[in-house]
Amino acid sequence: MKESTMTNKKPQKSSKQLLHLVFGGELSSLSAVDFKDLSRLDVVGFYPNYAEAHKAWLSKARETIDNAPMRYFIVHLHRLLDPTTDTARKKPTKKKA
C-alpha cells in the first residue's frame, strides 16, 4: 500500500490545491461590508479546498448566530493567485465553423 504524504486527515478529492481563506469580524452596519475594527478581524484559517473552508465558515457562523453584526466570509484565494482556476467565470468556447 502506498503511503500518503498529505498532512490533512481527510484525502482531497482533487490533487489540485484550491486555496481558500475564512475570516470574519463585526460589521459597522448590516447593510454593507465595512468592518467596525480591522484590528479585531478573526482569521479562522487557510484551507486547501472549498469543502473544508465551508465547514470552518459554517462552524464560526453558527457560533455567532446571535450576534447579527458578526459575519464570516470565504475568500477564494486560488482565483486571485491563478485566475485560470476560476471555473465560475469561464465562458464556454465557441465551436469553429
Buried (B, 14 or more C-beta within 10 A) or exposed (E): EEEEEEEEEEEBEEEEEBBBBBBBBBBEEEEEEEBEEEEEEEEBEBBBBBEBBBEBBEEBBEEBEEEEEBBBBBBBBBBEEEEEBEEEEEEEEEEEE
